[in-house]
Amino acid sequence: MQTKHNSNTSQLWAGLVFGILFGFLIQKGGVTKYDVIVGQLLLKDFTVLKIMMSAVLTGMIGIYAMKSLGWVQIKPKSGSFAKNIIGGLIFGAGFALLGYCPSTIAGAVGNGYLDAIVGGIAGILVGAGLFAALYPKLNQSILQKGNYGDITLPQLFRVNDWVIVIPVAGLIFLLLWWLEMAGL
């Protein structure tokens, strides 16, 4: 997504403000706690899933509303099945080993949790370094397997954005409601 106005400084300030707000909200939501994350991985505590689905719901509606108003343009990166599978495996391995994802690591560091400070920051730095070093070669070969381009679902089905957004938002809302009613 790229905004139509080109002030890098204001974009950086907006990113900082939204990042601080995001960190505050995930900390208040409890997802910076190791026990909550492990509970999600063990399918005993669905706090993380509910927060992530709420974020997807809010973000999806917000982004497409801003697009409809002409405030932003959506420019997705080209994707492939290989990128999704490999990225998911790496993300999942790090998540399972440490009990944090990148955003919850940042929140846990803010809370002063030593495991996040040592393991999380080291993992992020090593992972980012390996990614940067290996990406050029991998992107020319394996990461292009199953390339599906930079298409969105509305573009794929050749429909108005809201024909996809409204039903998906409804499904997410119903799933969130069901999780809450089931006490999960």
Secondary structure, DSSP 8 states (H G I E B T S, - for coil): -EESS--HHHHHHHHHHHHHHHHHHHHHTTTTSHHHHHHHHTTS--HHHHHHHHHHHHHHHHHHHHHHTTSEE-----EEHHHHHHHHHHHHHHHHHHS--HHHHHHHHHHT-HHIIIIIHHHHHHHHHHHHHHHHHHHHTGGGTTEEET--HHHHHTS-HHHHHHHHHHHHHHHHHHHHHTT-
